[in-house]
């Protein structure tokens, strides 16, 4: 806009002054609003768990237990766009680019409470298989954005659990299924010309061998002797090979993971991949990377979507993650989970190698001093426990202290005395730092929501200060109408501050509870040196190895890497505040290479030269 120097003869000088004053005030208001927003319209990064509007369980209504969950994602590309089908979500999500997701309430829907729906794109149609009223039926949609799904006039006449669909290049359609601690994953061809009924009997394809494969062992950190569960099949075809993926050992454990068998035909025979597991995240803020799906984006890069556990309100309280994935030149499949709950670049951001998508923004908030407006006391949490059934897990939260928002544990949390706009959290970073992003993870403490009402949204303001006196707005979500239980906020430009404050405006539940107020950016110091005296001692039980090292000065934590060759250390585990780790995820008769690096809020050290352990 420009202003002419001459004055229009029909406008008086006083009137012109008034117009200029109004114009000036409007400019100031516009500038203030822009300053308050400070959030880019097109962010470059995302952070796990994914920031989507997870559905509240309706199955738990009779128990009076309210909690959100998202699990078992089946993500497919259909006509250049993407659809994500999730357990018991009363609909599904759509994305044009894997960057943002919009929930679709279908016009016609058959599977209100469906577990682990299977889906695939077949030309102009999406095929989906799930469980309506106890019977497996296949439904189709030509316009999934509207959700006019049509049921096929037949029921799959076999018992099906955790189905996965796959349509090969020749048009043949296959069904994979299985969820059991006894029975295998099976596969069968379906007949599209005969209502997708099976062509022959299901073929057993693979089962767990946890006596040989350490990562398949049950329990937290694989310490249980109970028979593990195999489930969550998914098929990916790459360079003429078939990669049959599966999940183990159980969705409630930190070591929930995906492995893979490979073969030359959709129904096998299949061979166990010696580099398993392929998707594994046992440590960090949120753990687990199992029962997933692998999809290729519009640029030809692969992404692996998986299930992460919370399991505080109930065993089935879970979230969804997205990791860079792909295939090595020799065909080895990989899923990169290192720093997997730190910010990563979104698809179509030009960052060099796809597998190096970590943005490099370090965690600034870990164990920093936290103060809060209030703390709820003397109130127990409503958790569901099937007596003797083992459905609930012990968890670490013994109080609702604000320090839990900085302890890097999604299973512990702060609860405010009220859910009102007078509640706040403040973190002292103890020195100035460049802050690029924040993640606010809400927890359902004694909530009262079921299903997916349209009334759910979160509103808050994030402020920053160098001296705790002069506060500025980093992000203003006070008018936000999105439902964001795991709100990830990338600032339009980094802010430099020592103090960061979260101010609540609105939550859609009776209690304001937060499990993580996580801040990412660059500290003002130096990265740590690499750890020294790194040792790996393999146990007589070859599934286990003991890793030890000397502490690196100023290290916050360590990332351990391993693989079956020195240049393919694709598996990783993150640990904080320790100099040892019991790795119980190895395969017998397989030799390995191990390395380690240290990290802190300022950056990451170089890796230690890999050790070969036979």
N, C-alpha and C positions, 0 to 999 in steps of 0.2 A: 504494500500500500504506500502511496505517496500523497503529500499535501501540496497543492498549488500555492505559489508565493502570492499571487494576486487574490484580492478579496472579491467575492461575487457581489455585484452592485445591489442585489436584493437582500443581502444578509447584513444586519447591523453588527457593529463591533461587539457589544455586550452579548448578543446571541452567539456570535462566533466563539467568544471566550467560554461560554457555557458548553458549547459543543466540544471544544478542545478539552475542557475539564472532564467531560463525560468520557471522551475518547481516551484521555490519559488514565482515568480510573479503570476503565475497561481493560487497558493494557496491563495495568498493575495487577488486576484480578486474574487476568489470563496467565501472567507470569507466575503469580503465587500458586495458582492451580497447577501449572506445569511443574513447579518446584515441589509441590506436595505429592504429586503422583510419583515421580521418580522411578517409574517401572516401565521397561521397554515393552512396546506392543509386540515385538517379535524377539523374544529371548533367544539366546544362543545355547543355553544349557538346560539340563533337567537334573533331578536328584531323586534317587530311590529312597523310600518307596514312591511309586509314581503318584503325582498330584492329580487324582481323579476322584469323582464323587462316588465312593464305595457305597454299596447298598447295605442297609440294616437288615439283619436276619429276620425272616418271618417264621422260620421253623421254631425259633426259640420263644415265640410269643407265649405259648402255654406255660413256659417256665418263668415268665416274667423277666427274662434276661435280654437286655438290649445291647447289641454290639454290632459294629460294622465288620464286613469282611469282603475280600476279593481274592479269588484263588483259581488255580487250574486254568490259566488263560489259553484260549485257542485263538491265535491271531492269524488272520489270513489276508492276503492281498486279492482284491476282486475288482477287475476293471480299473486298475490303477489306483485304487483307494483301499483303505484298510478297515477291517472289522475285528473287534475283540469280544469274544464270548466268554463269560465268566460264571463260575458256580453261583447259583441262586441269586441272580441279580435283577430279575424281573424285566429283562431287556438286554441291551448290549451297547457297545460303544463304537463310534465311527471316527475315523481320522483321514484326512486327505493326504497326510505326509508323515505320520508317526510323531508329530511334534505336539499336537494338542488333540484331546479326545472329547467328543460330545456324546452324551447318553441318548439313546433312541428308545422311546417307549413304542413298541410295535403296535400297529393297528390290530393285528391278530397274533396271538401268542399262545403256545400250547404248553409251555414248560415253566410255569411260575416258580417251581422249587427244584429245578433240574440241577443235578450234580455234574460237573465236568462235561459240559456239552462238547461234542466233536463237530468240526466244521471244515469245509473245503470249498474252493471256487471251481465250478465246472462250467466253462464258457460264460454264458450270460446269467447263470444261476448259482446261488449259494446253496449248498447242501448242509443240513445240520441234523445231527442225531442226538437225541436226549431222551429223557424219561417222563412222559406224561402219564400220570395215574398208574405207575408201576410197570408200564409196557413201553418198550423201545420202539419208536416210530421215527421215520425220516421225514423232515419237512424241507420245503424249498421256498426260495424267494427270488423273483426277478428284479424287484425293486426294494432292496434291503433298507434304503433310507426311509421309505414309508413303512416298511415292515409288514407288508401283506403276505404273510407266510401261508403256505398251503400244505396240508398234511397228505402224505401218500396213503392210498387206501389199503395199507397192509401194515402189519406189526412184525418186527424182526423176530423170528421164531427161535431165538437162542438167548440165553442169559447174557446180558451185556453190562459191563461196568467200566466207567472211565473210557468211553469210546473215542477213537480218533479215525478220521476219514482221510483218504488219500486217493486222488485221481491221477493216474500216470499219463505220460505223454501220448500213449496210444488210446486214451479214453477209458481204460479199464479202471473200475472203482474198487477200493479195498477198505475193509473195516478192521481196525485193531482194537483190542479191548483187554481189560484185566485190572483187578484191584484186589489183592489177596496176599496173605502171608503163607499160602499153601499152593495156589494154582498159578500157572504161567500166563504171560502175555500170549494171546492167540491172534491169528489173522485169518481172514476169509475174503474171497472176492464176492462182490455184490453185482446183481444183474440190473442195470438201468432200464432194460427193456421189459423187466418183469417186476416193477414196483420196488426195485432195489432189494429183492429177496436174496439170501445167500446162495451162491453157486457151490454146493458141496458143504462139507463139514468144516468147522474151524480147525486150523492147524496150530498146534503148540509151537511157539517160536523161541521163547527164552524165559528163563526163570532166574531168581537170585542164587548166587553161590557165595554166600557171605563167609564161608570158611576159606575162600580164596581171595575174595575182594573185600578189603577192610572197610571201604566207604559204604558198603551195603549193610554193615552191622547196625543194629537198632540202638536207640537211646541217645541221650545227650552226649555229644562227643564220642558216639559209638561205644558206649561202655556197658550196654545191656546184652544179655544172652538170649533175650526173647526173639522169636522169629520175626524178621523185618517184613515190611510190605513192599511189593512191587506194584506199580500203578502208572498212570499217566503216560501212555504211549503217544508217540508223535513220529511221523515219517517225513524225512527230507531227502530229496534226490539231488545229487551233485556229481557232475561229470560221469553220469551213467551208473554211479553207485547208489545204493539205498542205505540210508542212515536211520535205523530204527532206535529212537530214543525212549527212555523209560526213567521213572523216578523211584527212589528208595532213600532211606529206610522207613520214613514216616513223616507226615506233614507237620507234626508237633515238635520236631527236634531241630536244633540249630544246624544240623548236618544234612538236612533234607537237600537232595541233589538229583541231578540228571546224569545218566550215563548213556552209552550208545553201543549198539552192535551194527556191523556192516555186512552187506551182502550184494549179490548180483541180480536178485529178483525180489519183487515186493513181498513174497512169501518165503524168502530164504532159500537155502540155509544161511544163517547169520553167524558171524564170528565176533566174539567179544573184543572190543578195542582195548589194547594194553595201556593206553594213556588215560583210561577212565579214573575218576569221573570227569565229565566235560563241563558241567555247570555246578560249582561248589563254592559256598560262602559261609563258613562256619563262625566267623567273628565279625566284630564291628557293631555299629548301632542297631542294625536290623539284620537278622541272619536267615539263612535258607535260600536255596536257588533251585528248587525242584518242581516237578510237574509243570513243565513249560511247553513252549512251542517256538519254532524257529521260522522266521519269515525274511524274505529278501525285499529290500526297499527299492525305491524308484531309481536309485543310483547303482543298483547291483550289489549293495552291501547287505550282510546278514545281521539280524538282531535276534536275541533269544529273550523271550518273555518267560518269567518264572514266578513261583510262589514263595513268599517270605512269611515267616511266622511272627505272631505276637503271642497268642495263646495265654492271655491273662484272664479276660472275662470267661473264655471258653476255648477249648482246644482248637475249634475251627475259626478263631479270630485271626485273619491273615491279610496280607497285602500283596501287591503285584510289583515286579521289578522288570527292568529292561537293561540288557547288557550287550555290548558289541560282540559279535560272533563271526565265525567264518571257517575257512578251510585252508590248511597249509598246502604247499606245493605237492606234498606227497599224499594229500587227501586227509590228513589228520584234522578232525573237527576240533574247534576250540570255542570257548565262551570266556571272555575276559571279565572277571569279577573283582580284580584288584582295585581297591578304593571304590568299590561298587556302590557305596552309599554316600559318596562325595559327588559334587557336581561333575557332570560329563557333558560333552558337546552333543547337541541334538543332531538327528540325521540332516544331511545336506549342509552342515557347517564344514567349511574346508579347513581341516586340521591336520592334513597329511595322512598318515596311516590310520585307517579305520579302527584298528585295534588299540591305538593310542588316543582314545577319545577323552581321557581324563583331562579336565580343564586346568589342573594344577592349582586350584584354589584349595588351600589347606584348611583344616578345622581349627578355628580360633577359640572356640568356647569351651574346650574340654577342661573340666574340673576348675573352671574359673569361678570366683565368688559370685553368688547369685542372691539377690534380695527380692522380696515379693511384697505385694500389698497386704496379703493375708495368707493363712494356711488353714485348711479344714482339719479339724482334730476330732478324735473320739467318734469316728464313724467308720463302720466296716464296709467293705466292698461286696456287692452282690455278685458272687461268682457261682457258676454251676458246677456241681460235682456229682457225677454218677457214682455213688458209693460202691467201691470194689471194682468199678469198671475201668479205672485208670484214665478217665477222660480228661481230668484236670492235671496240670503240671504245677509243681511248686515254683514260685517265682520270687524275685529278690526284694520286692517292695514291702517294707515293713512300716513305712510312714509316707506322708505326702509332702515331704520337705521340698522347697524350691530347688535345692541342689540337684535333684534328680533330672532337671531339664538339661544339665550339662555333664551327666555321667556317661553318656554314649551307650545307653541301654534303653531300648524302646519299651521294655517291660517294667520300668519304674517311672514314676510321674509325680508331678506337683498337682495338688487340688486346692483351688482358692476357696475361701469361705463362701463367696457368692459367685454368680455368673454375670455380674453387672459390669457397667462401663467404668467403675471405679477400681477395677482390678488390674494389676500390672506386674511385670517381671523386669528385672534389670540385671544385666551381666557386666561385671567389671573385667575387661580384658587385661588389666594391670599395666598396659602400655598402649600407645597408639598403634593402630594397624589399619591397613586398607581392607575394607569389607566389601565384598562383591555380591554376596547373596546371603539369604537366611532361609531356614526351613523350620516351620512350626508344625509339630506333630501333636494333634489333639488325641486324647484318650477318652474312651467312653466309660466314665466312672458313674455307676448307678444311673444310667440314662433311661429314657422312656420312649424311644422312637423305634418303630418297627416298619419294615418295608422301605418305600422310597417316596415320601410325601414331597410336595413341591415347596414346602416351607423351609427347607434346609439351606442355610448360607452362613458364612463366617465373615465377620468384620473386625478389623484391628488396625492399629497404626504402629509402625516401627520408627523409633526416633534414635538419634545418635548425638553424642556430646563428647567434647575433649576434656571438659572440666566438671561435668555433672551439674552445671548451672545453665549454660546456654545450649538449649536443645533445638535440633532441627529435624525435619521429617525426612526419613529415608524412603518410606513407602506408606502411602495412604490408602488403605482398603476400607475406610469408614463407610463407603457407599457400595461396597462389593455385594453382589447378589449371587455369587458362585458358592457352591458347596465344596469346601476345600479342607477335608480332614487331615491332609498331609500337605499343607500349603507351602509351596516353594516359591520364593520371591527373589528374582534376580534384579538387582538395582540397575537403573539406567546407566549410571556411572558409579564407580566405587566411591565410598565415603571413607574419610579418615577419622577415626574416633577411638577413644578408650572405653566409652560406656555405650551400651546399646539397651534400649528399652522397648519392650512389647506392651502395648496398651490395648486391653480388650475393649471391644465395642459391643459385639454380639456373638453368642454361640447358640446353636439351635437345641441345646439340651440343658437340663437343670444345673449341671455342674461344669465349671470351667476347669478342665484338667489337661495338662500338657506333659508329654513324655520327653520331648526334645525341643529346645529352642536353640537351634544349631546355626552357627555363624561361620562363613567361609570367606577366605581371602588370603592376604599375605601379611605375615608378621613383619616386625621391624628388625629382626635379628637374622642369624645365619642358620642354614640347615645343619643337622648333625653330621658328624663323620660316620663312616660305615662302622657297623659293629665289628668287633675283633674276636678271635678265638672261637670262630663258628665251628661247631662239631655236630655230626649226625651219627648216632649209634642205633643201628637197626636191631630190633628185638629178636629173640629166638622165634617168636611169632612174627613172621616177616610182614604182616599187615600193619605193624606198629614201628615207629622210629621215635627216638628221643632227640630233640634238637636243643642245643644250648649255645649260649654266646655271652660274651662280656658286654656290659652296657655301654652304649655310645653316649657321650656327654651331651646333655640337653635333648635327648631323644624323648619323644612322647610315646612312641610305639614302634612296632616293627612289622614289616610285611615279608612273609616267608613265601618263597616260590619253589616249585618242583615240577619235574616232567621227565619224560623218558629219553630226552636228548638235551644237551647243554644249550642248544639254540631254540628250544621249545618248552620253556618253563611256564606253561600256560595255567597251571593250577596255583592257587595262592590262599593264604590265611593271614588275617590281620590280628595282631594282639597289642594290648596296651599294658604298660606298667609291669612287664615281666621279662625275664631273660631265658625262658625255657618254654618248650611246647611239645606236647605229646601228639604226634601226627599218627592217627589210627586209620588212615584212609588209603593205605598202599595195597597193591596187588602182589600176591606171592609170586615167586620165581621171576620177578621183574626187577631189573636194575634201574636206578634213578639218579638224577642230578638235582642238587639242592642249592639255593642261594637265599640271601636275605639282604634287606636294606632297612635303614632307620629313617624315621620321619618325625617332624614336629610342625609347629604352626608356620614355620618359615620355609619349609620345603622338604626335599627328600635327598638322602645320601645316594652315592653310587652303590650298585649291587656288589656284593662279595663274589669273587670268582667262584663259579659253580663247583661243588664237591660231587664226585661220582661215588655212589654207594651201591655195591653189588649185592 
